[in-house]
Amino acid sequence: MPAYAYTAYKSQAQTLPCAIIDLVPAPHMNVTDSSFAYVPLSRIRDSKDLAILRDFDISVLQKERTLDHQAQDKRFAKLCCI
């Protein structure tokens, strides 16, 4: 049983020692890409410290990146090369 809960927003910029993550989008979420799953999945250091709460549709992790995300990738690539 989890001792406390975090939203993906609250967990940004933190490293968690372990996590139980629900990868089923809430009914009100308009999932057009996989960014909703990226933050919670990237908060732990090792996959052995991760537990997935319940079965989920793998296609939510296989969405194409939006044009906005693609533009951000290009912007970051330029910043890295300066």
Secondary structure, DSSP 8 states (H G I E B T S, - for coil): --S----HHHHTT---S-EEE--S--TT----STHHHHHHHTTSS-GGGEEE-S---GGGGS----HHHHHHHHHHHHHHH-
